Amino acid sequence: MKHTITAFLLLLTTFFFSQSKTEIYVIGNIHDSVPNYHPKILFDILDKVKPDIILHEVDTQGMKDYENGIKITENEIKASNDYRKKYPKTLRFPFDFEGRNQYRKDKGMVPTDNLSVKLIDSLYKAKKLAPSEVKIYESFTNITKDLMKIAELSPENFNNATTDQISEKRQNAQYSELLKIIEARPEFAKRFVVKPDGKKISYRDGFKLMSGFWDLRNQTMAKNIYKIAEAYPGKKIVVLTGFLHRYYILKELKRINNGTYVIKEFYD
């Protein structure tokens, strides 16, 4: 009888902790409203999951703007506002790298990143790239096209492990493979932009900084999500992010998890 009671209490304790464990749903989004993905679709997803906490891909100032009704343009905040109207006790927090946009400008990552890709494209069209460089660039553009087709489907299609793998391959192509072209060719060392502090930075150096920032930003976002999960145990947390970030955030959350949370999909 004693062993039976002990076993029952152990089972009850296990059940309690499994029920109270924090749940994290990382939902990859298309920021702008399109026929296959708009605020009503995201609202319906939120209403199904019924999160206690919604995390937005903005920094502290961005969250203040949202709360003050500024820059209410993207699917995420529109759906989030509608959800909180229905569930006023819902908490909302930012989880992005603090001062992201200004940081990138100050360091010269912006606009050198886009200018570098445009320069590669112009060299490609002018048939000035080496065969190995052509292969790299065509692989990058083809993967991008594949993802654009997926983004025209329902949200389940850009929120799954298969698409995560394609997204990872695409981002690696951008920040690792394209960098090989940029480091090898003199054109990228001879073109410059002027940073806010008045100093010049080459396309090459700016793109290299942006490549490193991709890792830093995603790792920082995952750490911020982790901190919120620790601060609010037993809650349902929905993370709203661009779907190209999803693979990286999920990978980091799984890596740093010490049993604080379980990761779920909104359609399970």
Secondary structure, DSSP 8 states (H G I E B T S, - for coil): -HHHHHHHHHHHHHHHHHHHSEEEEEEEE-SS-BTTB-HHHHHHHHHHH--SEEEESS-HHHHHHHHTT-S--SHHHHHHHHHHHHSTT-EEEE-S-TTHHHHHHHHTHHHHHHHHHHHHHHHHHTT-S-HHHHHHHHHHHHHHHHHHHHTTS-GGGGSSHHHHHHHHHHHHIIIIIHHHHHHH-THHHH-EEE-TTS-EEEHHHHHHHHHHHHHHHHHHHHHHHHHHHHHSTT-EEEEEEEHHHHHHHHHHHHHH-SSSEEEE-TT-
